[in-house]
Amino acid sequence: MTDLAAARRNMVDCQVRPADVTDLRIITGMLEVPRERFVPAATAALAYLDLDVPVGEGVPQRKMMKPMVLAKLIQALDLKSSDRVLDVGCGTGYAAALLARIAGETIAIEQDVALAESARAALSSHANVHVVTGPLTEGWAQGAPYDAILVQGATEMPPQALFGQLKDGGTLVCVLGAGAGAKAMVYRRSGDDTGGRPIFDAAAAVLPGFVKPPVFAF
């Protein structure tokens, strides 16, 4: 039987810390939040491996981001305890459980009804996390503007609709692109403009609705 507590420590010591994740709030959260509770019981042994763990059905199949990629994205948000965060594509709620320990309030949006129900159940003890259901590409305008937005997956084009839900000075992180050439990006809004820069090489499953439309050549 897998020693999940030991696996959790190994995840942090071998995957997260060596990737220059120095925010002790993230490290402590990853040491204390049982990641195995957010994956299907049959794949609990995979929860702490350096891979994207499947958590749902559909095309594309929904996956929980690699621990290192998620930790570095959250660190790039540079959150304050008073911040309001939008967690796009929250899946079963693991990242929202981490954000609950760092930020003031998190709105976790999921369009897959079964995943959203799983997230609500897993996050029921977190009073500062609210799970909502809707199209991921549209974000959650009812709660905007946000200090920070975490896109939990890859997008093949900059998420323009989500930029509009940032506060002036707010930050959005995501993985831009598909496959080996994808990059983790950090975007910051300044007035009506939002600029971004790559921060590290990363790969993640493309979220539903974030696939680039095909271009037809004549």
C-alpha positions as CSV (number, residue, x, y, z in Angstrom):
1,M,0.0,0.0,0.0
2,T,1.3,3.5,-0.9
3,D,2.3,5.7,2.0
4,L,0.4,8.8,0.9
5,A,1.9,11.1,3.6
6,A,5.4,10.1,2.5
7,A,4.4,10.5,-1.2
8,R,3.2,14.0,-0.3
9,R,6.5,15.0,1.3
10,N,8.4,13.5,-1.7
11,M,6.2,15.5,-4.1
12,V,7.2,18.7,-2.3
13,D,10.9,17.9,-1.8
14,C,11.5,16.4,-5.2
15,Q,9.2,18.3,-7.6
16,V,8.1,21.6,-6.0
17,R,11.1,22.9,-4.0
18,P,13.7,22.1,-6.8
19,A,11.6,24.2,-9.2
20,D,12.3,27.4,-7.3
21,V,9.0,27.5,-5.5
22,T,9.9,29.5,-2.4
23,D,6.5,30.7,-1.2
24,L,6.1,28.9,2.2
25,R,2.4,29.3,2.0
26,I,2.3,27.2,-1.1
27,I,4.8,24.7,0.2
28,T,2.9,24.3,3.5
29,G,-0.4,23.9,1.6
30,M,1.0,21.2,-0.6
31,L,2.4,19.4,2.5
32,E,-0.9,19.5,4.3
33,V,-3.7,19.3,1.7
34,P,-4.3,15.6,0.8
35,R,-4.1,15.6,-3.0
36,E,-5.3,12.1,-3.2
37,R,-8.8,13.3,-2.1
38,F,-9.1,15.2,-5.3
39,V,-8.6,12.3,-7.7
40,P,-10.7,9.2,-8.4
41,A,-10.1,6.6,-5.7
42,A,-8.8,4.2,-8.3
43,T,-6.0,6.5,-9.2
44,A,-5.1,7.8,-5.7
45,A,-1.6,6.2,-6.0
46,L,-1.0,8.6,-9.0
47,A,-1.9,11.7,-7.1
48,Y,1.7,12.7,-6.2
49,L,3.5,11.7,-9.4
50,D,5.0,14.3,-11.8
51,L,2.2,14.0,-14.3
52,D,-1.2,15.4,-15.2
53,V,-3.7,13.1,-13.4
54,P,-7.0,12.4,-15.1
55,V,-10.0,13.5,-13.0
56,G,-12.9,13.5,-15.5
57,E,-14.3,12.3,-18.8
58,G,-15.0,14.0,-22.0
59,V,-12.9,15.3,-24.9
60,P,-10.4,16.7,-24.1
61,Q,-10.2,14.6,-21.0
62,R,-9.9,16.8,-17.9
63,K,-6.7,16.5,-15.9
64,M,-5.2,17.8,-12.7
65,M,-2.1,19.9,-13.5
66,K,1.4,18.6,-12.5
67,P,2.2,19.7,-8.9
68,M,5.3,21.7,-10.1
69,V,3.4,23.6,-12.8
70,L,0.5,24.4,-10.5
71,A,2.8,25.6,-7.7
72,K,4.8,27.9,-10.0
73,L,1.7,29.4,-11.5
74,I,0.2,30.2,-8.1
75,Q,3.6,31.6,-7.0
76,A,3.6,33.9,-10.0
77,L,0.3,35.4,-8.9
78,D,2.1,36.9,-5.8
79,L,-1.1,36.7,-3.8
80,K,-2.0,38.8,-0.8
81,S,-4.3,37.6,2.0
82,S,-6.9,40.2,0.9
83,D,-7.0,39.2,-2.8
84,R,-10.0,37.8,-4.6
85,V,-9.1,35.1,-7.1
86,L,-10.9,33.4,-10.0
87,D,-9.9,29.8,-10.4
88,V,-10.9,28.9,-14.0
89,G,-11.3,25.1,-14.6
90,C,-11.2,24.2,-11.0
91,G,-11.8,20.5,-11.7
92,T,-12.2,18.7,-8.4
93,G,-11.0,21.6,-6.3
94,Y,-7.4,20.9,-5.4
95,A,-6.0,24.3,-6.4
96,A,-8.9,26.0,-4.8
97,A,-8.1,24.3,-1.5
98,L,-4.5,25.7,-1.8
99,L,-5.8,29.2,-2.7
100,A,-8.2,29.1,0.3
101,R,-5.1,29.1,2.5
102,I,-3.5,32.1,0.8
103,A,-6.1,34.5,-0.6
104,G,-9.1,36.2,0.9
105,E,-11.8,34.7,-1.4
106,T,-11.7,32.3,-4.3
107,I,-14.4,31.9,-7.0
108,A,-13.8,28.4,-8.5
109,I,-15.6,28.0,-11.8
110,E,-16.2,24.6,-13.5
111,Q,-18.4,23.8,-16.5
112,D,-18.4,20.0,-16.0
113,V,-21.3,19.4,-13.6
114,A,-19.9,16.2,-12.1
115,L,-16.5,17.8,-11.4
116,A,-18.2,20.9,-9.9
117,E,-20.2,18.7,-7.5
118,S,-17.0,16.9,-6.5
119,A,-15.3,20.2,-5.9
120,R,-18.2,21.5,-3.8
121,A,-18.1,18.4,-1.6
122,A,-14.3,18.5,-1.2
123,L,-14.3,22.2,-0.4
124,S,-17.4,22.3,1.8
125,S,-15.2,23.2,4.9
126,H,-13.7,26.3,3.1
127,A,-16.0,29.2,3.8
128,N,-13.9,31.5,1.5
129,V,-14.3,29.3,-1.6
130,H,-17.4,29.4,-3.8
131,V,-17.8,26.9,-6.6
132,V,-19.9,28.0,-9.5
133,T,-20.8,26.4,-12.8
134,G,-20.6,27.9,-16.3
135,P,-18.6,28.0,-19.5
136,L,-14.9,28.4,-18.6
137,T,-14.1,30.7,-21.5
138,E,-16.6,33.3,-20.1
139,G,-15.2,33.3,-16.6
140,W,-17.5,34.6,-13.9
141,A,-18.4,38.2,-14.6
142,Q,-20.8,38.4,-11.7
143,G,-17.8,38.4,-9.3
144,A,-15.5,40.6,-11.3
145,P,-13.1,42.4,-11.1
146,Y,-10.6,40.0,-9.6
147,D,-7.1,40.7,-8.2
148,A,-5.9,37.4,-9.8
149,I,-7.0,34.7,-12.2
150,L,-5.6,31.2,-12.3
151,V,-6.4,29.3,-15.5
152,Q,-6.0,25.6,-14.6
153,G,-4.9,24.3,-17.9
154,A,-3.6,25.3,-21.3
155,T,-5.2,27.7,-23.8
156,E,-4.2,27.9,-27.4
157,M,-4.8,31.6,-27.6
158,P,-4.6,34.5,-25.0
159,P,-7.8,34.4,-22.9
160,Q,-9.1,37.8,-23.9
161,A,-12.5,37.5,-22.2
162,L,-10.8,36.8,-18.9
163,F,-8.5,39.8,-19.2
164,G,-11.5,42.0,-19.0
165,Q,-12.4,40.5,-15.6
166,L,-9.1,41.6,-14.0
167,K,-8.8,44.7,-11.8
168,D,-6.4,47.4,-13.0
169,G,-3.1,46.0,-11.8
170,G,-4.4,42.4,-11.6
171,T,-2.6,39.3,-12.7
172,L,-3.6,36.3,-14.8
173,V,-1.5,33.1,-15.2
174,C,-2.0,30.2,-17.6
175,V,-0.2,27.8,-19.9
176,L,-0.3,29.2,-23.5
177,G,0.0,26.7,-26.3
178,A,-0.3,23.0,-26.7
179,G,2.4,20.4,-26.7
180,A,6.1,20.7,-26.1
181,G,6.4,24.3,-27.1
182,A,3.9,25.6,-24.6
183,K,4.9,28.3,-22.1
184,A,3.6,29.3,-18.7
185,M,2.5,33.0,-19.0
186,V,1.9,35.8,-16.6
187,Y,-0.3,38.7,-17.8
188,R,-0.9,42.0,-16.0
189,R,-3.6,44.5,-16.7
190,S,-2.7,48.2,-16.8
191,G,-5.7,50.4,-17.6
192,D,-7.4,49.0,-20.7
193,D,-4.3,47.1,-21.8
194,T,-3.0,43.6,-20.7
195,G,0.6,42.5,-21.4
196,G,2.1,39.1,-20.9
197,R,5.5,37.4,-20.8
198,P,6.6,33.8,-20.6
199,I,7.9,32.6,-17.2
200,F,8.8,29.0,-17.8
201,D,8.4,26.0,-20.1
202,A,5.2,24.1,-19.2
203,A,2.7,21.7,-20.6
204,A,-0.9,21.1,-19.6
205,A,-4.1,19.7,-21.0
206,V,-6.0,22.2,-23.1
207,L,-9.2,23.3,-21.4
208,P,-12.6,22.9,-23.1
209,G,-13.3,26.0,-25.2
210,F,-9.7,27.2,-25.3
211,V,-8.8,25.5,-28.6
212,K,-7.7,27.9,-31.4
213,P,-10.3,28.0,-34.1
214,P,-9.1,26.4,-37.4
215,V,-7.8,28.7,-40.1
216,F,-9.0,27.9,-43.6
217,A,-6.7,28.7,-46.5
218,F,-8.0,29.2,-50.0
